[in-house]
Amino acid sequence: MWVWTVIGVGQVTLKNGRVEQSNFTDFRIMRLNESPAIDVHLIQNSEAPVLMRLDTRALAIAAGTTAGVLFTLCALAVAIAPGPTTAFFGYLVHLDLSGLPRTLSVGSFIGGLICWTLGTALSFGFAATVNNRFVGVGFRAEAAGHHPTAVRA
Protein backbone atom coordinates (compact mmCIF):
# COMPACT_ATOMS: atom_id res chain seq x y z
CA MET A 1 0.00 0.00 0.00
CA TRP A 2 2.86 2.41 0.75
CA VAL A 3 4.31 2.09 -2.74
CA TRP A 4 0.88 2.60 -4.27
CA THR A 5 0.38 5.62 -2.01
CA VAL A 6 3.56 7.26 -3.29
CA ILE A 7 2.70 6.40 -6.89
CA GLY A 8 -1.00 7.25 -6.67
CA VAL A 9 -2.10 9.84 -4.13
CA GLY A 10 0.75 10.66 -1.76
CA GLN A 11 2.89 13.68 -2.20
CA VAL A 12 5.99 14.67 -0.25
CA THR A 13 6.84 18.32 -0.77
CA LEU A 14 9.96 20.25 0.12
CA LYS A 15 10.20 23.86 1.24
CA ASN A 16 13.56 25.51 1.91
CA GLY A 17 15.21 22.09 1.77
CA ARG A 18 12.92 20.51 4.40
CA VAL A 19 10.03 18.11 4.09
CA GLU A 20 6.74 19.91 4.77
CA GLN A 21 4.79 16.85 5.91
CA SER A 22 5.38 15.89 9.53
CA ASN A 23 2.98 13.02 10.15
CA PHE A 24 -0.10 11.30 8.80
CA THR A 25 -2.22 14.36 9.56
CA ASP A 26 -0.70 16.12 6.56
CA PHE A 27 0.37 13.14 4.42
CA ARG A 28 -2.52 11.46 2.66
CA ILE A 29 -2.41 7.65 2.61
CA MET A 30 -4.17 5.64 -0.07
CA ARG A 31 -7.42 4.14 1.18
CA LEU A 32 -8.25 0.50 0.56
CA ASN A 33 -11.09 1.39 -1.81
CA GLU A 34 -8.60 3.41 -3.91
CA SER A 35 -6.07 0.61 -4.21
CA PRO A 36 -5.69 -1.69 -7.19
CA ALA A 37 -7.41 -5.07 -7.03
CA ILE A 38 -5.65 -7.53 -4.74
CA ASP A 39 -6.00 -11.24 -5.47
CA VAL A 40 -5.51 -13.61 -2.55
CA HIS A 41 -4.97 -17.30 -3.26
CA LEU A 42 -5.11 -19.80 -0.42
CA ILE A 43 -3.04 -22.92 -1.03
CA GLN A 44 -4.02 -26.18 0.65
CA ASN A 45 -1.14 -27.77 2.52
CA SER A 46 -1.20 -31.10 4.31
CA GLU A 47 2.21 -30.59 5.93
CA ALA A 48 2.35 -30.05 9.66
CA PRO A 49 3.93 -26.76 10.70
CA VAL A 50 7.61 -26.98 11.47
CA LEU A 51 8.40 -25.86 14.98
CA MET A 52 11.96 -24.69 15.38
CA ARG A 53 14.05 -25.28 18.45
CA LEU A 54 16.57 -22.59 19.31
CA ASP A 55 20.19 -23.15 20.23
CA THR A 56 19.95 -21.60 23.69
CA ARG A 57 23.67 -21.10 24.19
CA ALA A 58 24.28 -19.57 20.76
CA LEU A 59 21.31 -17.20 21.08
CA ALA A 60 22.37 -16.09 24.57
CA ILE A 61 25.96 -15.47 23.44
CA ALA A 62 24.85 -13.56 20.33
CA ALA A 63 22.36 -11.41 22.26
CA GLY A 64 24.84 -10.69 25.07
CA THR A 65 27.58 -9.78 22.60
CA THR A 66 25.23 -7.49 20.69
CA ALA A 67 24.15 -5.78 23.92
CA GLY A 68 27.79 -5.32 24.91
CA VAL A 69 28.71 -3.76 21.57
CA LEU A 70 25.70 -1.43 21.65
CA PHE A 71 26.44 -0.42 25.25
CA THR A 72 30.05 0.34 24.32
CA LEU A 73 28.98 2.43 21.31
CA CYS A 74 26.47 4.32 23.46
CA ALA A 75 29.07 4.99 26.17
CA LEU A 76 31.54 6.16 23.53
CA ALA A 77 28.94 8.55 22.11
CA VAL A 78 28.20 9.93 25.60
CA ALA A 79 31.93 10.36 26.29
CA ILE A 80 32.58 12.18 23.00
CA ALA A 81 29.43 14.31 22.72
CA PRO A 82 27.23 14.12 25.83
CA GLY A 83 24.82 16.91 24.87
CA PRO A 84 23.95 15.79 21.33
CA THR A 85 23.82 12.13 22.41
CA THR A 86 21.37 12.92 25.21
CA ALA A 87 19.27 15.03 22.84
CA PHE A 88 19.24 12.20 20.28
CA PHE A 89 18.14 9.56 22.79
CA GLY A 90 15.56 11.96 24.20
CA TYR A 91 14.21 12.40 20.68
CA LEU A 92 13.97 8.60 20.30
CA VAL A 93 11.89 8.17 23.46
CA HIS A 94 9.99 11.49 23.17
CA LEU A 95 11.33 12.83 26.48
CA ASP A 96 13.47 15.75 27.55
CA LEU A 97 16.54 14.03 29.02
CA SER A 98 18.68 17.17 29.23
CA GLY A 99 18.22 17.40 33.03
CA LEU A 100 19.57 13.91 33.69
CA PRO A 101 23.14 13.61 34.93
CA ARG A 102 25.53 11.87 32.55
CA THR A 103 28.25 10.52 34.77
CA LEU A 104 30.55 8.18 32.93
CA SER A 105 33.59 6.74 34.65
CA VAL A 106 35.65 3.63 34.00
CA GLY A 107 33.89 1.89 36.88
CA SER A 108 30.38 2.80 35.72
CA PHE A 109 31.27 1.75 32.19
CA ILE A 110 32.59 -1.67 33.25
CA GLY A 111 29.70 -2.23 35.66
CA GLY A 112 27.12 -1.27 33.04
CA LEU A 113 28.83 -3.38 30.40
CA ILE A 114 28.78 -6.45 32.64
CA CYS A 115 25.18 -5.91 33.77
CA TRP A 116 23.80 -5.26 30.28
CA THR A 117 25.75 -8.09 28.66
CA LEU A 118 24.91 -10.71 31.27
CA GLY A 119 21.34 -9.50 31.74
CA THR A 120 20.63 -9.64 28.02
CA ALA A 121 22.32 -13.03 27.62
CA LEU A 122 20.38 -14.51 30.53
CA SER A 123 17.07 -13.03 29.33
CA PHE A 124 17.47 -14.36 25.79
CA GLY A 125 18.75 -17.70 27.07
CA PHE A 126 15.68 -17.99 29.30
CA ALA A 127 13.37 -17.06 26.43
CA ALA A 128 15.01 -19.70 24.19
CA THR A 129 14.64 -22.32 26.94
CA VAL A 130 10.96 -21.50 27.36
CA ASN A 131 10.47 -21.61 23.58
CA ASN A 132 12.15 -25.02 23.38
CA ARG A 133 9.94 -26.36 26.18
CA PHE A 134 6.80 -25.31 24.29
CA VAL A 135 8.10 -26.73 21.01
CA GLY A 136 9.01 -29.99 22.78
CA VAL A 137 7.50 -33.10 21.23
CA GLY A 138 6.20 -31.31 18.15
CA PHE A 139 9.65 -30.98 16.64
CA ARG A 140 9.61 -33.09 13.45
CA ALA A 141 13.34 -33.04 12.64
CA GLU A 142 14.15 -34.47 16.06
CA ALA A 143 11.65 -37.27 15.50
CA ALA A 144 13.30 -37.99 12.15
CA GLY A 145 16.68 -38.44 13.83
CA HIS A 146 18.16 -35.02 13.06
CA HIS A 147 19.77 -32.94 15.79
CA PRO A 148 17.86 -29.68 16.38
CA THR A 149 20.93 -27.47 16.44
CA ALA A 150 23.23 -26.63 13.57
CA VAL A 151 26.33 -28.73 13.04
CA ARG A 152 29.41 -26.88 14.20
CA ALA A 153 32.56 -27.16 12.10
N, CA, C and O of each residue as an XYZ file, in Angstrom:
612
protein
N       0.828     -1.200      0.000
C       0.000      0.000      0.000
C       0.868      1.258      0.000
O       0.498      2.266     -0.602
N       2.035      1.204      0.680
C       2.863      2.410      0.749
C       3.401      2.786     -0.625
O       3.453      3.966     -0.974
N       3.798      1.789     -1.401
C       4.306      2.086     -2.739
C       3.196      2.670     -3.590
O       3.407      3.643     -4.314
N       2.000      2.072     -3.503
C       0.876      2.595     -4.267
C       0.501      3.994     -3.794
O       0.059      4.815     -4.598
N       0.666      4.280     -2.514
C       0.383      5.619     -2.008
C       1.307      6.637     -2.652
O       0.858      7.692     -3.101
N       2.598      6.325     -2.701
C       3.556      7.259     -3.292
C       3.282      7.429     -4.783
O       3.361      8.537     -5.314
N       2.961      6.326     -5.453
C       2.700      6.396     -6.890
C       1.371      7.104     -7.171
O       1.274      7.921     -8.086
N       0.345      6.780     -6.368
C      -0.999      7.255     -6.674
C      -1.389      8.570     -6.069
O      -1.607      9.533     -6.804
N      -1.488      8.663     -4.742
C      -2.096      9.840     -4.130
C      -1.158     10.624     -3.225
O      -1.378     11.813     -2.992
N      -0.128      9.988     -2.718
C       0.750     10.655     -1.756
C       1.655     11.669     -2.415
O       2.020     11.535     -3.583
N       2.004     12.665     -1.667
C       2.891     13.676     -2.199
C       3.747     14.210     -1.057
O       3.224     14.699     -0.056
N       5.055     14.113     -1.211
C       5.990     14.675     -0.248
C       6.567     15.924     -0.883
O       7.178     15.867     -1.950
N       6.371     17.054     -0.218
C       6.843     18.325     -0.768
C       7.954     18.889      0.094
O       8.006     18.669      1.304
N       8.834     19.618     -0.556
C       9.961     20.251      0.124
C       9.808     21.758      0.083
O       9.350     22.326     -0.908
N      10.201     22.403      1.187
C      10.197     23.855      1.242
C      11.455     24.273      1.990
O      11.663     23.877      3.137
N      12.283     25.066      1.345
C      13.561     25.508      1.912
C      14.428     24.316      2.318
O      15.129     24.360      3.329
N      14.370     23.260      1.520
C      15.206     22.094      1.772
C      14.699     21.149      2.843
O      15.405     20.211      3.213
N      13.489     21.368      3.354
C      12.924     20.512      4.404
C      11.589     19.940      3.946
O      10.848     20.573      3.195
N      11.302     18.742      4.410
C      10.026     18.113      4.086
C       8.924     18.838      4.839
O       9.051     19.089      6.038
N       7.849     19.175      4.148
C       6.744     19.908      4.768
C       5.836     19.005      5.591
O       5.291     19.444      6.604
N       5.663     17.762      5.182
C       4.788     16.850      5.911
C       5.504     16.362      7.176
O       6.694     16.049      7.150
N       4.758     16.305      8.275
C       5.381     15.888      9.531
C       4.821     14.568     10.040
O       5.498     13.849     10.775
N       3.587     14.244      9.655
C       2.977     13.021     10.150
C       1.811     12.677      9.232
O       1.659     13.275      8.167
N       1.000     11.728      9.635
C      -0.103     11.296      8.796
C      -1.241     12.308      8.765
O      -2.176     12.153      7.980
N      -1.183     13.334      9.598
C      -2.219     14.365      9.557
C      -2.104     15.215      8.298
O      -3.098     15.756      7.813
N      -0.876     15.332      7.766
C      -0.703     16.122      6.556
C      -0.033     15.331      5.424
O       0.516     15.921      4.493
N      -0.078     14.009      5.506
C       0.369     13.139      4.417
C      -0.757     12.146      4.140
O      -1.048     11.274      4.958
N      -1.373     12.290      2.993
C      -2.525     11.457      2.662
C      -2.082     10.054      2.278
O      -1.201      9.885      1.436
N      -2.692      9.052      2.892
C      -2.410      7.646      2.606
C      -3.537      7.095      1.749
O      -4.705      7.428      1.948
N      -3.175      6.248      0.792
C      -4.174      5.639     -0.075
C      -5.130      4.782      0.747
O      -4.700      3.992      1.587
N      -6.403      4.938      0.505
C      -7.417      4.139      1.180
C      -7.578      2.813      0.450
O      -7.226      2.697     -0.723
N      -8.101      1.828      1.135
C      -8.250      0.499      0.559
C      -9.140      0.519     -0.679
O      -8.881     -0.198     -1.646
N     -10.196      1.343     -0.649
C     -11.090      1.392     -1.813
C     -10.447      2.088     -3.012
O     -10.980      2.007     -4.119
N      -9.321      2.767     -2.822
C      -8.598      3.415     -3.909
C      -7.483      2.542     -4.471
O      -6.890      2.873     -5.497
N      -7.203      1.449     -3.813
C      -6.069      0.614     -4.212
C      -6.434     -0.268     -5.397
O      -7.611     -0.510     -5.665
N      -5.412     -0.747     -6.104
C      -5.690     -1.688     -7.188
C      -6.242     -2.994     -6.620
O      -6.112     -3.265     -5.426
N      -6.853     -3.792     -7.477
C      -7.415     -5.066     -7.027
C      -6.306     -5.965     -6.479
O      -5.217     -6.050     -7.047
N      -6.605     -6.626     -5.376
C      -5.649     -7.526     -4.742
C      -6.250     -8.924     -4.766
O      -7.325     -9.158     -4.215
N      -5.548     -9.849     -5.407
C      -6.004    -11.235     -5.468
C      -5.291    -12.037     -4.390
O      -4.065    -12.001     -4.286
N      -6.060    -12.758     -3.592
C      -5.507    -13.606     -2.550
C      -5.820    -15.048     -2.909
O      -6.978    -15.389     -3.145
N      -4.808    -15.891     -2.954
C      -4.974    -17.304     -3.260
C      -4.526    -18.123     -2.066
O      -3.375    -18.035     -1.639
N      -5.431    -18.915     -1.531
C      -5.111    -19.802     -0.424
C      -4.701    -21.154     -0.987
O      -5.406    -21.725     -1.819
N      -3.574    -21.660     -0.541
C      -3.044    -22.923     -1.028
C      -3.221    -23.971      0.054
O      -2.798    -23.771      1.192
N      -3.843    -25.087     -0.296
C      -4.020    -26.178      0.650
C      -2.662    -26.844      0.903
O      -1.878    -27.059     -0.021
N      -2.410    -27.157      2.151
C      -1.143    -27.767      2.522
C      -1.414    -28.811      3.588
O      -2.007    -28.511      4.624
N      -0.985    -30.027      3.336
C      -1.203    -31.100      4.306
C      -0.027    -31.269      5.261
O      -0.084    -32.098      6.169
N       1.034    -30.495      5.066
C       2.213    -30.589      5.927
C       1.921    -29.987      7.296
O       1.230    -28.975      7.411
N       2.451    -30.615      8.313
C       2.346    -30.054      9.657
C       3.321    -28.884      9.771
O       4.375    -28.900      9.136
N       2.994    -27.889     10.553
C       3.925    -26.761     10.703
C       5.225    -27.215     11.358
O       5.227    -28.062     12.251
N       6.307    -26.646     10.905
C       7.614    -26.978     11.471
C       7.865    -26.050     12.649
O       7.846    -24.827     12.507
N       8.097    -26.632     13.790
C       8.402    -25.862     14.983
C       9.901    -25.906     15.198
O      10.495    -26.983     15.247
N      10.505    -24.754     15.324
C      11.955    -24.690     15.382
C      12.454    -24.555     16.812
O      11.998    -23.697     17.568
N      13.380    -25.402     17.160
C      14.051    -25.280     18.450
C      15.214    -24.307     18.289
O      15.837    -24.237     17.230
N      15.493    -23.571     19.331
C      16.575    -22.595     19.312
C      17.792    -23.148     20.032
O      17.665    -23.867     21.023
N      18.962    -22.812     19.533
C      20.193    -23.151     20.233
C      20.357    -22.114     21.344
O      20.784    -20.984     21.104
N      20.008    -22.525     22.565
C      19.949    -21.597     23.690
C      21.282    -20.906     23.921
O      21.332    -19.688     24.094
N      22.356    -21.674     23.924
C      23.674    -21.101     24.193
C      24.086    -20.100     23.120
O      24.581    -19.017     23.433
N      23.882    -20.463     21.849
C      24.276    -19.572     20.762
C      23.460    -18.281     20.769
O      24.005    -17.201     20.543
N      22.149    -18.392     21.030
C      21.310    -17.200     21.084
C      21.704    -16.296     22.245
O      21.759    -15.076     22.092
N      21.978    -16.888     23.407
C      22.372    -16.093     24.571
C      23.697    -15.378     24.324
O      23.846    -14.204     24.664
N      24.659    -16.085     23.733
C      25.962    -15.470     23.443
C      25.810    -14.343     22.419
O      26.383    -13.267     22.592
N      25.044    -14.585     21.361
C      24.851    -13.562     20.328
C      24.144    -12.332     20.891
O      24.537    -11.202     20.599
N      23.104    -12.547     21.695
C      22.362    -11.413     22.261
C      23.229    -10.645     23.256
O      23.237     -9.414     23.250
N      23.955    -11.360     24.104
C      24.839    -10.692     25.070
C      25.939     -9.901     24.390
O      26.255     -8.784     24.801
N      26.524    -10.480     23.347
C      27.576     -9.784     22.602
C      27.026     -8.534     21.924
O      27.662     -7.480     21.943
N      25.860     -8.653     21.332
C      25.233     -7.491     20.686
C      24.944     -6.397     21.705
O      25.191     -5.221     21.438
N      24.423     -6.773     22.870
C      24.151     -5.784     23.918
C      25.438     -5.111     24.378
O      25.460     -3.904     24.619
N      26.511     -5.892     24.501
C      27.793     -5.324     24.913
C      28.336     -4.333     23.906
O      28.838     -3.274     24.281
N      28.240     -4.668     22.632
C      28.711     -3.764     21.573
C      27.884     -2.483     21.553
O      28.437     -1.388     21.454
N      26.551     -2.618     21.650
C      25.700     -1.429     21.647
C      25.932     -0.556     22.874
O      25.916      0.671     22.775
N      26.150     -1.189     24.041
C      26.436     -0.424     25.252
C      27.749      0.344     25.095
O      27.846      1.506     25.488
N      28.756     -0.312     24.519
C      30.052      0.345     24.318
C      29.921      1.519     23.353
O      30.488      2.584     23.595
N      29.176      1.333     22.258
C      28.979      2.434     21.311
C      28.230      3.596     21.953
O      28.550      4.759     21.711
N      27.236      3.276     22.768
C      26.474      4.317     23.459
C      27.369      5.084     24.437
O      27.333      6.313     24.491
N      28.172      4.342     25.209
C      29.073      4.989     26.167
C      30.099      5.852     25.446
O      30.443      6.937     25.915
N      30.584      5.376     24.314
C      31.539      6.162     23.528
C      30.895      7.448     23.032
O      31.516      8.511     23.065
N      29.650      7.353     22.572
C      28.941      8.552     22.105
C      28.730      9.540     23.244
O      28.876     10.747     23.048
N      28.387      9.043     24.443
C      28.196      9.927     25.601
C      29.519     10.575     25.991
O      29.547     11.750     26.357
N      30.620      9.818     25.917
C      31.926     10.361     26.288
C      32.381     11.434     25.301
O      32.969     12.437     25.705
N      32.114     11.233     24.019
C      32.576     12.180     22.999
C      31.681     13.411     22.918
O      32.172     14.539     22.882
N      30.372     13.192     22.890
C      29.429     14.311     22.721
C      28.213     14.094     23.610
O      27.171     13.648     23.130
N      28.332     14.405     24.910
C      27.226     14.118     25.829
C      25.936     14.868     25.514
O      24.855     14.286     25.606
N      26.021     16.119     25.153
C      24.815     16.906     24.874
C      24.026     16.388     23.682
O      22.844     16.072     23.816
N      24.668     16.296     22.502
C      23.947     15.788     21.335
C      23.462     14.344     21.507
O      22.391     13.988     21.015
N      24.240     13.522     22.195
C      23.822     12.134     22.413
C      22.572     12.087     23.275
O      21.640     11.339     22.980
N      22.546     12.881     24.341
C      21.365     12.924     25.206
C      20.161     13.458     24.446
O      19.053     12.944     24.598
N      20.368     14.480     23.632
C      19.268     15.031     22.838
C      18.743     13.991     21.853
O      17.533     13.877     21.655
N      19.656     13.224     21.230
C      19.242     12.203     20.277
C      18.412     11.115     20.958
O      17.351     10.742     20.458
N      18.886     10.607     22.090
C      18.139      9.560     22.787
C      16.821     10.096     23.348
O      15.828      9.370     23.394
N      16.808     11.357     23.774
C      15.555     11.963     24.203
C      14.556     12.052     23.059
O      13.356     11.851     23.247
N      15.071     12.357     21.869
C      14.213     12.403     20.685
C      13.625     11.027     20.399
O      12.456     10.913     20.031
N      14.442      9.970     20.570
C      13.968      8.603     20.295
C      12.840      8.176     21.224
O      11.924      7.470     20.802
N      12.897      8.599     22.487
C      11.887      8.174     23.463
C      10.875      9.274     23.777
O      10.048      9.123     24.676
N      10.942     10.383     23.034
C       9.985     11.490     23.173
C       9.997     12.086     24.583
O       8.945     12.402     25.139
N      11.183     12.237     25.149
C      11.328     12.835     26.477
C      12.453     13.857     26.459
O      13.360     13.790     25.629
N      12.380     14.800     27.384
C      13.471     15.752     27.552
C      14.428     15.164     28.591
O      14.136     15.169     29.787
N      15.559     14.665     28.129
C      16.539     14.032     29.015
C      17.680     14.972     29.386
O      18.656     14.546     30.004
N      17.569     16.242     29.014
C      18.681     17.173     29.234
C      18.970     17.399     30.714
O      20.094     17.762     31.060
N      17.993     17.196     31.600
C      18.215     17.404     33.025
C      18.850     16.215     33.736
O      19.213     16.325     34.907
N      18.988     15.094     33.058
C      19.567     13.910     33.688
C      21.086     14.017     33.747
O      21.718     14.478     32.797
N      21.668     13.591     34.862
C      23.138     13.611     34.931
C      23.725     12.528     34.040
O      23.164     11.440     33.911
N      24.859     12.840     33.428
C      25.530     11.875     32.550
C      26.914     11.587     33.107
O      27.920     12.024     32.548
N      26.960     10.864     34.186
C      28.250     10.523     34.773
C      28.769      9.255     34.122
O      28.092      8.227     34.119
N      29.954      9.330     33.578
C      30.554      8.181     32.934
C      31.990      8.066     33.423
O      32.840      8.904     33.121
N      32.236      7.014     34.180
C      33.590      6.736     34.650
C      33.963      5.343     34.187
O      33.127      4.614     33.652
N      35.207      4.975     34.391
C      35.649      3.632     34.001
C      34.848      2.582     34.771
O      34.431      1.569     34.208
N      34.638      2.835     36.064
C      33.885      1.889     36.882
C      32.438      1.747     36.447
O      31.915      0.635     36.375
N      31.780      2.884     36.152
C      30.378      2.802     35.723
C      30.264      2.153     34.343
O      29.287      1.465     34.048
N      31.278      2.382     33.503
C      31.266      1.747     32.188
C      31.397      0.228     32.315
O      30.622     -0.515     31.714
N      32.373     -0.230     33.092
C      32.593     -1.674     33.248
C      31.391     -2.324     33.933
O      30.941     -3.394     33.521
N      30.875     -1.679     34.976
C      29.698     -2.226     35.660
C      28.494     -2.310     34.743
O      27.798     -3.325     34.722
N      28.239     -1.255     33.985
C      27.120     -1.265     33.043
C      27.306     -2.288     31.943
O      26.355     -2.957     31.539
N      28.538     -2.410     31.455
C      28.825     -3.383     30.403
C      28.554     -4.806     30.885
O      27.942     -5.603     30.174
N      29.009     -5.116     32.086
C      28.784     -6.452     32.645
C      27.294     -6.698     32.869
O      26.772     -7.749     32.495
N      26.613     -5.732     33.479
C      25.178     -5.906     33.768
C      24.360     -6.063     32.488
O      23.542     -6.977     32.391
N      24.568     -5.191     31.512
C      23.799     -5.260     30.277
C      24.101     -6.533     29.489
O      23.192     -7.169     28.957
N      25.377     -6.901     29.417
C      25.754     -8.093     28.658
C      25.178     -9.352     29.294
O      24.535    -10.159     28.623
N      25.414     -9.514     30.594
C      24.910    -10.713     31.275
C      23.385    -10.719     31.355
O      22.757    -11.759     31.157
N      22.791     -9.565     31.645
C      21.337     -9.496     31.735
C      20.666     -9.849     30.422
O      19.676    -10.580     30.402
N      21.198     -9.336     29.331
C      20.631     -9.641     28.016
C      20.838    -11.107     27.665
O      19.923    -11.764     27.168
N      22.040    -11.622     27.923
C      22.322    -13.030     27.619
C      21.406    -13.949     28.420
O      20.857    -14.906     27.874
N      21.241    -13.669     29.698
C      20.378    -14.506     30.528
C      18.915    -14.410     30.090
O      18.213    -15.421     30.052
N      18.457    -13.211     29.763
C      17.071    -13.033     29.328
C      16.794    -13.795     28.034
O      15.784    -14.491     27.927
N      17.680    -13.668     27.060
C      17.474    -14.361     25.792
C      17.653    -15.867     25.951
O      16.951    -16.647     25.307
N      18.587    -16.278     26.804
C      18.745    -17.700     27.074
C      17.505    -18.287     27.722
O      17.088    -19.395     27.385
N      16.915    -17.546     28.651
C      15.683    -17.995     29.296
C      14.540    -18.074     28.288
O      13.775    -19.038     28.282
N      14.429    -17.061     27.443
C      13.367    -17.064     26.427
C      13.536    -18.240     25.469
O      12.548    -18.861     25.078
N      14.775    -18.554     25.086
C      15.015    -19.697     24.190
C      14.659    -21.005     24.888
O      14.104    -21.910     24.265
N      14.977    -21.109     26.183
C      14.640    -22.324     26.941
C      13.132    -22.507     27.014
O      12.625    -23.612     26.818
N      12.419    -21.429     27.294
C      10.955    -21.505     27.361
C      10.395    -21.888     25.989
O       9.503    -22.732     25.898
N      10.912    -21.272     24.929
C      10.475    -21.614     23.576
C      10.688    -23.104     23.305
O       9.795    -23.775     22.789
N      11.849    -23.612     23.646
C      12.149    -25.016     23.384
C      11.259    -25.948     24.193
O      10.941    -27.044     23.731
N      10.855    -25.541     25.381
C       9.936    -26.364     26.182
C       8.563    -26.440     25.511
O       7.932    -27.497     25.498
N       8.101    -25.308     24.952
C       6.800    -25.305     24.294
C       6.837    -26.080     22.979
O       5.864    -26.739     22.614
N       7.971    -25.997     22.264
C       8.102    -26.727     21.010
C       8.129    -28.222     21.302
O       7.421    -28.996     20.659
N       8.941    -28.625     22.267
C       9.011    -29.986     22.783
C       8.798    -31.099     21.791
O       9.572    -31.258     20.848
N       7.734    -31.881     22.002
C       7.497    -33.098     21.232
C       7.045    -32.820     19.808
O       7.036    -33.740     18.990
N       6.679    -31.620     19.486
C       6.203    -31.315     18.150
C       7.304    -31.100     17.136
O       7.023    -30.789     15.979
N       8.538    -31.258     17.540
C       9.647    -30.982     16.640
C       9.863    -32.164     15.706
O      10.287    -33.232     16.149
N       9.575    -31.987     14.407
C       9.609    -33.093     13.451
C      11.023    -33.548     13.114
O      11.244    -34.747     12.943
N      11.979    -32.644     13.012
C      13.336    -33.039     12.645
C      13.949    -33.931     13.720
O      14.707    -34.849     13.409
N      13.625    -33.665     14.976
C      14.151    -34.474     16.063
C      13.567    -35.883     15.973
O      14.268    -36.867     16.208
N      12.286    -35.974     15.632
C      11.650    -37.273     15.498
C      12.233    -38.045     14.323
O      12.244    -39.276     14.331
N      12.720    -37.326     13.310
C      13.297    -37.990     12.145
C      14.759    -38.360     12.359
O      15.394    -38.907     11.457
N      15.298    -38.073     13.531
C      16.675    -38.438     13.831
C      17.690    -37.340     13.605
O      18.890    -37.577     13.740
N      17.237    -36.138     13.262
C      18.156    -35.016     13.059
C      18.319    -34.255     14.361
O      17.379    -34.139     15.146
N      19.525    -33.735     14.587
C      19.771    -32.942     15.787
C      19.191    -31.556     15.579
O      19.342    -30.996     14.493
N      18.526    -30.973     16.587
C      17.857    -29.677     16.381
C      18.776    -28.495     16.218
O      18.329    -27.448     15.748
N      20.040    -28.606     16.583
C      20.934    -27.467     16.441
C      21.810    -27.652     15.220
O      21.950    -28.764     14.710
N      22.392    -26.576     14.757
C      23.226    -26.635     13.573
C      24.512    -27.393     13.883
O      24.979    -27.412     15.022
N      25.061    -28.003     12.874
C      26.327    -28.726     13.036
C      27.435    -27.705     13.076
O      27.510    -26.822     12.222
N      28.289    -27.825     14.060
C      29.413    -26.878     14.200
C      30.653    -27.468     13.579
O      30.988    -28.625     13.834
N      31.349    -26.679     12.753
C      32.557    -27.164     12.098
C      33.773    -26.940     12.965
O      34.885    -27.289     12.570
